[in-house]
Amino acid sequence: MKINLLFLLSALLLSACQHKTSSNDNILDDWPIFRGNTSLSGYTNVALPDNPQLLWTFKSDAYTKSSPVVYNRVAYWSSRRGRVFGINTNGEQVFDYAMETAVEATPMIHDSVLYIGRIDGILAAISLAKQDTLWTLGTWGQISASPNRLSFDGKEAIIFGSYDNYLYCVDSQDGKEINRFESGYYINGAVAQSNNYIVYGGCDGWIRVVDCISGIQTDSLDVEFYIPASPAISNDYCYVAEHSGNVYEIKLAQGKIISSKKIVESKDENSNFVSVPAVSDKMVYIVSDDRHIYAINRKDGTIAWKYLLKGNTGESSPVICKNKLLVCTKSGIVSIHDAKIGDLLWEYDTGEQIIASPAVINGCFYILTFKGTLFCFGKS
């Protein structure tokens, strides 16, 4: 039976990889997954307005660590108590579902089903139409990150990590386990998927690669310090930030690590990274605990520019919107920068702590605060 499962996963992953994703690949009216696309690149072709206006706010009065996701122009997130909110583009609540258990993870939505991990170690699939749980799968540790997905022959599989030290691949239709891959410690971040591989980091300081051709784990890299956030992929290159302040560039091919190098090396004990890099064709952007946003040239690894942000930074990850960069800080400041030179173009103080990453679609972008207030900005 184990051979059959491995064979099924191999076929699944091979078919999934026949559709190649890139850093530019996401549906402009949707932001259905953490970081916008399955490669977790944080890149979108949506252009931000020159002077965004606050269109509306929705106060859920429920604390959250989730980032918002958008499906059919409805923004969804979960509170820390497991209540899932859905707010349309007019700021009206159109979805409300209570799981009645603690949740920190960001949901992922596909084909009108919301997938979300819970602190009790359960991954749940919730029908948006029926507002009911379709299935659950139990693990032995909390699930803190958004799941990702793989497509094969018109079917879908869900991949996610758990604090029980395993990466899981399950059937999206019934939640049955297809396979699992062992890590040395907790898996806190989401899994990045692109081309012929999936990549994930763990709190044991190892980056692991699963080859989509063979369906097995094929390579790994020890970066010595734990990896709290997710990797980001652009074509054959993966970027990973570890907690001590180093950023790695990894070249991948057929599930193998061809080369790796530090493109940022920590020289300051305050230069820790807990956010996910954002990757464009030429640059990598990352927020540091030293309160700076860094723009790193992918070609030679040099720092093109850095900008000192207001207040503490935290976990929120930047989003590239064509030629602009959207950034949030833990102190509640939302800012837009020129992606090429770093100049500040626009700024807004929400007055509430932000640890979530933005979601961007045609016509507007969403910022969710820790207190559960959803801000919608756009062109008035």
N, C-alpha and C positions, 0 to 999 in steps of 0.2 A: 504493500500500500504506500509506503514511503517513496518508492520509485515512481509510482503513478503521480503522487503529489509533486515531486520534483519535475517530472515530465510536463505536468500541467502548468506549473509555474514558469518553466522554460518557454513553453509555447505562448503563455500569457505575456511574458515580458518581451519576447521577440516580436510579437504582433504589436505590442504597445509601442515599441521603439521604431516601428516602420513609419510612424508619424513623428517627425522631429520637431521639438519645440525649441524656441530661441528666446533670448531675453526680451524680444519685441512682441512675443506671442501672447496676447490676451484679448478677450472679447471686450469691446469698448463700452458696452452698456452693462457689463457684469464685472464684478471683482469677487469671484466665487470661492477664493481660497486665500489663506494668509500669504501676503506678498504678491498676490494678483495672478500668478501662473504656476504651473507645476515645477518649473525650474527655480522658483522662489527668488527670481532676479530683482523684483521690486521695480520693474521698468514697465511703462505704458506709453502708447502713442498719443494718449489724450493730452491736449494742450490746455494748460491752466490759463484762466483769464488774467489780464494785466492787473486788475484791481479787484480781487474777489470780495464779495459782500456776504455777510452772514444772512442766509435765507431763512433759517429757523433753527430752533433747538428743541430736543425732546428730553425731558428729565425723567429717567426711570427710577431714580432714587434707590438704585440697587448697585452696590459695588461690583466692579468687574476687573478682570485681568485680560479679558478677551479683546482682540481687535475686531472691528466690524468687517463683515463680508457683504457683498451685494449680489443679489440674484433677481432677475427680472425687475430691476430698479427698486428693489426693496432691500434695505439694510438690516442685517441680522447680527445678533451677538447674544452671548449668554452671561448672566450674572453669576457671581460666585456661589449663589445658592441654587444654581441650575435652572433658572427661569430664562427661557429663550424669547427675545423680543424681535419683532419685525416691524420696521417703520418705512412707509412709502415716501416718495419724493415730495409729498406735501406735508410731511412731518406727522402723519397720522399712523397710529398703531393698527396694523392689519394682521399681526400674528402674535400669539401669546401661548407659550407652552411651558409647563413646569415639570422638571424631572425630579424635583424634591431631593436633590443630592448635590454636593459641592462640585463646582466646575471652575477651572481656570483656563481651559484651552479655547482656542479660536475654532469655530466650526468650519467645515468645508461643505459646499453644496454642489450637487450634480444631479441633473434630471429630476428636479423637484424633491430630492431627498437631502436632508441635512445630516451630516455625520459629525459626531462630536465625542471627544473623550472626557471622562469624568475622573474626579479625584479617587473614587472607589475602585478604579482600574477597569471600568467598563467602557467600551466603545458602543455608542448607540446610533442607530439609523432612524431618523424621524421623518415621516411623510409631511411635507408642507401642506399638501392638499387636504389630507385627513386629520392633520394635527394629532398624529398618534405614532407611537414607537413601532417600527416594523420588525426590528430585531436588536438584540444586544449580544456582545461578545465579552467575556470576562478575562482579564489578565490578573497578575499577582502584584501589580504596582500601579501607582497613580499614572494617569495620562495627562501630560501638561501641554502638549503641542498640538497643532492642527494636523489632521491626517492629510495624506496626498492620495492620488489615484493613478491607475494604469488602465489603458483601454486595450481590449483584445477582442477581435471578431464581433464587434458590436456589444460586447459585455464590458463590465468594469470590475476592477479589484481595488481595494482600499489598503494603503500601507501606512503604518504609524508605529511609533516607539512607545515603550512603557518603562516605568521605573522598576520593573522586574528584570531589566537588563536584556530584553528581547525586542527586535523589530519584527512586526507582524505583517503578513500579507493575507487578506481575507476576501472572500467573495462578497461583492457589494449587494447581491440579491438576497442572500440568506445569512451572511455573517460567518459562514463556516471557514475555519482556518485552512489556508492553502499551504503555507509554510511559515517558518520563523527563522530569524538569524540572531545569534547570540552576541551581545556586547559584554565588555568587562565590568560595566557599571551602568548607572541610570542613563536613559536616553531622554534628554530634556527638550531638544529642539525637534523641528519638523524635518522630514526627509525631502531632499531635492531630487527631481527626476528629469532627465533630458537625454535625448539620443539613445545610446545603448547602455545606460547605466543609471543606477540610483545611488545617492551618496548621503551618508548621515554621520554625525559626530556624537560622541558620548562623553559623559562626565569622567571617564577613565582616560581621556586625552587622546583617544584614537579616532581617526577618520576611517570609515569603512566604505567599501565599494561593492555593490552587487552587480554582476554582469548580467545584462538582459538577455544575452544569447544563451548562456548556460543555465541561468536561473539560480546560480550559487554565488556566495560571497567569494570574490576573487582577489582582493587586494586590501591593504590597510596601511596607515601611516601614523606613527606615534609623534604627536606634537608636544608631548610632555605635560602640558597644562590642560585642565578640563575645558570642554567646549560647551558653554551654556546655551548657545543660540544655533540657528540653522545655517547650513551652507547655502551658497547661491551659485547657480550655474549659468554660464553663457557659452553656448556651443560646446567645445571640448575643454573648456577651462572652468574650474571650480574655485571659489574663494571662500575661505573659512577663517573666522576670527576666534582666537582662543582667549581665555579670560585674562591672562597676564599682559596682554597688549600687543601680541604678534598677529599679523595677518598673513596667511599663506595663499599662494597661487599654486594650483595643482592642475597639471595637464593630464587628461584622461583619454584612453582609447580602448575600446572593447573591454571595458571593465578593469583596465589596468592603469596604475599610476605611472605615467611615462616620465614625469619630472615634477619636482616641487621646490619652491623657494619662498623665503620670507620676503614679502614686499614692504612690510612695515615691521620693524623690530623695536620692542619695548625698551625705552630708555628712562621711563618715569614710572614709579610705582602707582601713580594715579591714572596711568593710561591703560585702563582695563576696557575690554570690549564685551558687552552683553547684548548688543543689538546685531542684526543681520546686515551684511553688506548689500548695497544696491549696485547693480552692474549694468553699464551701457556698453556699446561697442568699443569705446575707447577708455572709459574710466571706471574706477571702483570708488564708491562713497561709503564712509562708515562714521558713526558717531562714537566718540570716546568719552570715558568717564572724566577726562581732563577738560571737559566742556567744549571741545572742538568738534567740528565736522571736518573730516579729511577727504580730499579728492586725490586719488592716486592714479597716476598714468599707468594703464595696463601694459604699454609697450616696454617701458624701462623701469617701472616700479618707483619712479620719483613722485614726490608729493607736489601736485600741480598748484594746490592752494589749500589753506585751512582757514576756518572761520570760528571765532570765539562766540559761542552761543550764550544766551542769558540764562542764568540759574543752572541747576543740576540737569544732567542729560537723562540717564536711565536707559530703559529697555527699548524704547520706541525706535523703529528702524526707518530710514529715509526712503522716499519714493522718487524715482526719476520720471518726470513728465516731459518728454521730448527734450527741450533745452533748459528746463527748470528743475529745481530740486526742492521737494517738499519735506520739511523737517519738523518734528515735535520734540519738546523737552519735558522732563519730569516736572519742571516748574510750571508747566502749563502754557508755554509760548509756542505758537505755530508760526513758522516762517517759510518764505519762498526765496530761493537764491538762484542767481544765474549759474547754471551748471558748469559753464566753461571757466568762469573767473571767480565765482563765489560771492559776488556782490549781493547784498540784501535788497530784495525787490519789494517785499511785503511782509508784514508782521501783525500778529493778533494775539492778545493775552486772554486765554479762556478763563483764567482765575481758578482753575482746578488742575490737579495733578494728571499728567498724561503718561501712561506706560504703553499704550496700544499704538500700533502702526496705522497710518492713514489708509483709506480706501478711496480710489479715484475712478470715476466713470465719466462718460460724456455729459457735460453740463454742470457737474458738481463734484465736490469731494467731501468725505466724511472724516470727522475727528471724534473719537470716543474717549471720554475722560474716565479716570479711576472711579469717580463717584457715579458713573453711569449716565452722564449727560452726552447726548449725541449732537454734535454741531454739524450743520450742513452749510457749506459755502459754495457760491457759484456767481454767475454773472446776473446782476439784477435786471 
